[in-house]
Amino acid sequence: MTSQNKQILYDFSEIPQSLIVNPGTETDFQWYSGVPLLSGISFQAGSSGISVNDVFANDGLDINDKFRDRVINGMNTKDDLSGNYQIELINAGYRGKNPDNFYSFGIYNEGDAIGYWFQDYALLGYEGNADKLNKRFDLGDLKTRGEILNVFHFGVSKKIDNKLTLGLRGKLYSGILDFTSTKNKGYFVTNEGQNNLLANTLNADIELKSSGFVVFDDVTRKDGSVGDLVKRGFFGGDLGVGVDFGFTYHLNEQTVVTASILDLGFIYHSTDVLNYTLKGDARVEGVEIILPDAINNGNTDFWQDLIDEVEELVPFEDNNKSYITYRPTKLYGSLRYNFGEQIGSKGSLDCNCNVSGGSSYRTKYANNVGGQLYVINRPRGPQAALSAFYLRRFGNVMAIKTAYTIDKYSLTNVGLGVSMQAGPVNLYFMADNLLAYQNIAASNYASFQLGINIISWGKN
């Protein structure tokens, strides 16, 4: 996943779902209604460090050598494995009595997860510490988070004048499942010992927080019902709030600037919380046998004594403390140039006039070209993507948008989106990284979006 980037959908105003990624998008609908469960489906997944083909390709190389060279030694802590999906349950919008105001609302289910490559953990587990004297294995390499939630939203876009349209969307989050472990610290190191040959030192401050997995575990063991899990998504679990902002501004008739910031919000996790911690310091030199005391007390379990000593110094504990997580905030921005044939709106241009004397609907151009910037906040810092796009309209029946995107997952990401209008029925489909479809196993990234809407423009 390019970190939830929907660069093709963004500013694709023929599609109502473009309001989700910029509440300040200009629209010419009188009203629209998505087909429940089919109006908006999206899936994105990827890995920045390695593909399936890198390890499992039938290339004559030994798989163990490839795993060691390309995974253990080839990846670093900046590489990640991530995924995201969204399914709209309800999505609708309508124009108010003041035609400059457009309202939209709905519910969608979302799942998002990211895990960074735990480099030192993998190295320690694969090669051990036998020849790694004095090397500190960083326990902070473990950074991961994920969530499944329902989002209830209501937004309004308002045309301020012929140049500026502003948008605001409020959100209520209802958490279903959550896990996060992003602030780990500590190290493990092996040095020369005093009483034995080697001494191992563990300094740990590790915490994994989770919510909702108690109910999920009950469902999988059939001690609970699926309904218990569903209730968590409808205000029966963790709750949070958030907002989106966006705007569209015309520098002149043909040059347009847009921007939006999404998911400025948080979730308070207080139900079915289960957290695990490993905190403390320990230095041990293995099993220390002191003679002749060991002979006189032959029943002593030296290994268990060692384990008890370490567990006392670095206790592994669990608790049910509530916690807060912040949503992965996203930022979009674009500069667009319109040219070519002017295409009139399907809306009524005669009666919907604002105080500036202009129409509430703006004439579209057959061609749009420009660039887009995308940034998302992630546990190891912001991730960015840069896109160049071209959109072509064929009257009011079809529009096609293609984009070339550069990010940490791919330097050759070519995407394509198509919106088709058959009477009031709007169908759209989008896919990214098309050049990789000839060999999916060698791809670091795959994405698609699709949906069906019913749109009305009122009387012409």
Beta strands, then each sheet from edge to edge (+ up, - down):
strand 1: 31-34
strand 2: 41-47
strand 3: 80-95
strand 4: 101-116
strand 5: 137-138
strand 6: 144-159
strand 7: 164-181
strand 8: 185-192
strand 9: 198-211
strand 10: 238-250
strand 11: 255-269
strand 12: 275-284
strand 13: 316-319
strand 14: 323-326
strand 15: 330-343
strand 16: 364-376
strand 17: 383-394
strand 18: 398-406
strand 19: 413-422
strand 20: 425-431
strand 21: 445-456
sheet 1: 5+ 8- 9+ 7- 6+ 4- 3+ 1- 21+ 2-
sheet 2: 5+ 8- 9+ 7- 6+ 4- 3+ 1- 21+ 20- 19+ 18- 17+ 16- 15+
sheet 3: 5+ 8- 9+ 12- 13+
sheet 4: 5+ 8- 9+ 7- 10+ 11- 14+
end
